[in-house]
Amino acid sequence: MSVLSKNEKLKNRPIGFMDSGVGGLSVLREAVRVLPNEDFIYFGDSANAPYGTRTVREIRELTFKAVEKLMEYDIKALVVACNTATSAAISELRSKYKDMPVIGIEPAVKPAVVCSNGGRIIVMATPMTLRQRKFRELIKTYENEADIVPLACEGLMEYVEQGISDKEGLKSYLENTLGPYLTDNTESIVLGCTHYPFIIKEIREYLGDRNIVLIDGSKGTSSQLKRKLEENGLMRDEKHRGAVTILNSSEDHKMIELSERLLQQNDQEVQND
């Protein structure tokens, strides 16, 4: 019987994904497409969602607890598929888990600026993401290159966590929150929370015939994950057929059902950079 080398054993371990709820599944489904031979463990902390209205200390504590849960599965890499958790805790996570690739996500401002023709760029995100130094530094980098308007969307992610059952409420939310920021010069909207790609259809319906590009960061994050796996020699054998395991802190079994449904959702109308 052959004995697997240490590196081969590492290769065969799963990749851990965490999010404050089900939003990170928008990143996971892209990662599955990019890395079809890998196994994934997804942990959604829906019992403590939303993170975006909590203090930085609370977010860090919750994020570390979620990651500790994933570590029980001997993961070989970690993806923090939550903009808020990335903003609040990514540096601390990388300091603690130095021997493992730790990938975060941030609002896709750079791709929006690169594609800009001089129009307004609206960045929809949670209040906490927008308040963090990481986001302020991101905006400062590009503020002289484009008209970037941060838009705090408190309460928007909950529509996804609840299975997008309140269609009329969501429409009213978009009218009241996004509507006042739209101008004839608005050319793109950055979806700065991983929950938001799951309401692409509703956002597009609200925008109507406006020629506005919707952008999120799941492809960039997944590409970075692939690069880190390659750099560390952690890519799994191409003969292996990858699998996904979904966990959730909520005791409501419907959260797993919702997660599986969202993972299979394939109706994106978003520029994925």
Long-range contacts (C-beta under 8 A, 24 or more apart in sequence): 7-233, 10-76, 10-234, 11-76, 11-233, 11-234, 11-235, 11-236, 11-237, 12-236, 12-240, 13-39, 13-73, 13-74, 13-75, 13-76, 14-38, 14-39, 14-40, 14-41, 14-73, 14-74, 14-75, 14-76, 14-245, 15-39, 15-40, 15-41, 15-75, 15-76, 15-77, 15-78, 15-79, 15-225, 15-229, 16-40, 16-41, 16-42, 16-43, 16-67, 16-70, 16-71, 16-73, 16-75, 16-77, 16-78, 16-79, 17-41, 17-42, 17-43, 17-70, 17-78, 17-79, 17-81, 18-42, 18-43, 18-44, 18-45, 18-63, 18-66, 18-67, 18-70, 18-78, 18-79, 18-80, 18-81, 18-82, 18-85, 19-43, 19-44, 19-45, 19-81, 19-82, 19-85, 19-194, 20-44, 20-45, 20-46, 20-48, 20-49, 20-50, 20-51, 20-52, 20-62, 20-82, 20-84, 20-85, 20-157, 21-45, 21-46, 21-49, 21-50, 21-157, 21-160, 21-161, 21-195, 22-46, 22-160, 22-161, 22-195, 22-198, 22-248, 22-255, 22-258, 22-259, 22-262, 23-81, 23-82, 23-157, 23-160, 23-193, 23-194, 23-195, 23-196, 23-198, 24-79, 24-81, 24-82, 24-194, 25-81, 25-194, 25-198, 25-259, 25-262, 25-263, 26-81, 26-194, 26-195, 26-196, 26-197, 26-198, 26-216, 26-218, 26-262, 27-79, 27-81, 27-105, 27-194, 27-217, 27-218, 27-221, 27-222, 28-79, 28-81, 28-244, 28-263, 29-218, 29-263, 29-264, 29-265, 30-218, 30-219, 30-221, 30-222, 30-272, 31-79, 31-218, 31-221, 31-222, 31-225, 32-242, 32-244, 32-263, 33-222, 34-219, 34-222, 34-223, 34-225, 34-226, 35-222, 35-225, 35-226, 35-229, 35-235, 35-242, 36-241, 36-242, 37-235, 37-236, 37-237, 37-238, 37-239, 37-240, 37-241, 37-242, 38-229, 38-235, 38-236, 38-242, 39-236, 39-240, 39-242, 39-243, 39-244, 39-245, 40-242, 40-243, 40-244, 40-245, 41-70, 41-73, 41-75, 41-245, 41-247, 42-244, 42-245, 42-246, 42-247, 42-259, 43-69, 43-70, 43-247, 43-248, 43-249, 44-246, 44-247, 44-248, 44-249, 44-250, 44-255, 44-259, 45-248, 45-249, 46-161, 46-248, 46-249, 46-250, 46-252, 46-255, 47-248, 47-249, 47-250, 47-251, 48-249, 49-157, 49-158, 49-161, 50-126, 50-157, 50-158, 50-161, 51-82, 51-84, 51-85, 51-88, 51-126, 51-128, 52-84, 52-125, 52-126, 52-127, 52-128, 52-129, 52-154, 52-157, 52-193, 53-126, 53-127, 53-128, 53-154, 54-128, 56-88, 56-128, 56-132, 59-84, 59-85, 59-88, 59-89, 59-128, 60-88, 60-89, 60-92, 63-88, 63-89, 63-93, 64-89, 64-92, 64-93, 64-96, 66-249, 67-93, 67-97, 69-247, 73-245, 75-100, 76-100, 76-101, 76-229, 76-234, 77-101, 77-102, 77-103, 77-225, 77-228, 77-229, 77-234, 78-102, 78-103, 79-103, 79-104, 79-105, 79-221, 79-225, 80-104, 80-105, 81-105, 81-194, 81-221, 82-194, 83-107, 83-125, 83-126, 83-129, 83-192, 83-193, 83-194, 84-126, 84-128, 84-129, 84-193, 86-134, 87-128, 87-129, 87-132, 87-134, 87-135, 88-128, 88-132, 90-134, 101-225, 101-228, 101-229, 101-232, 101-234, 103-221, 103-224, 103-225, 103-228, 104-221, 105-194, 105-217, 105-218, 105-221, 106-134, 106-135, 106-138, 106-192, 106-217, 107-135, 107-138, 107-190, 107-191, 107-192, 107-217, 108-190, 108-191, 108-192, 108-215, 108-216, 108-217, 108-220, 108-273, 109-138, 109-139, 109-142, 109-148, 109-190, 110-138, 110-142, 111-215, 111-217, 111-220, 111-271, 111-273, 112-146, 112-148, 112-188, 112-190, 112-213, 112-215, 113-142, 113-145, 113-146, 113-148, 115-188, 115-213, 115-215, 115-271, 115-273, 116-145, 116-146, 116-187, 116-188, 117-187, 118-146, 118-147, 118-187, 119-147, 119-185, 119-186, 119-187, 119-188, 120-147, 120-149, 120-183, 120-185, 120-186, 120-187, 121-146, 121-147, 121-148, 121-149, 121-186, 121-187, 121-188, 121-189, 121-190, 122-149, 122-151, 122-178, 122-181, 122-182, 122-186, 122-188, 122-189, 122-190, 123-148, 123-149, 123-150, 123-151, 123-189, 123-190, 123-192, 124-151, 124-153, 124-156, 124-178, 124-189, 124-190, 124-191, 124-192, 124-193, 124-196, 125-150, 125-151, 125-152, 125-153, 125-190, 125-192, 125-193, 126-152, 126-153, 126-154, 126-157, 126-192, 126-193, 127-152, 127-153, 127-154, 129-192, 129-193, 130-192, 147-185, 149-181, 151-177, 151-178, 151-181, 153-177, 153-178, 153-193, 153-196, 156-193, 156-195, 156-196, 156-199, 157-193, 157-195, 157-196, 159-199, 160-195, 160-196, 160-198, 160-199, 160-262, 161-195, 163-254, 163-258, 164-198, 164-199, 164-202, 167-202, 170-199, 170-202, 171-202, 171-205, 171-206, 174-202, 174-203, 174-206, 175-206, 178-203, 178-206, 182-207, 182-210, 182-212, 186-210, 186-212, 187-211, 187-212, 187-213, 188-212, 188-213, 188-214, 188-215, 189-213, 189-214, 189-215, 190-215, 190-216, 191-215, 191-216, 191-270, 194-218, 197-268, 197-270, 198-262, 198-265, 200-267, 200-268, 200-269, 200-270, 201-267, 201-269, 204-269, 213-271, 214-269, 214-270, 214-271, 215-270, 215-271, 215-272, 215-273, 216-270, 216-271, 216-272, 216-273, 217-273, 218-272, 219-272, 219-273, 220-273
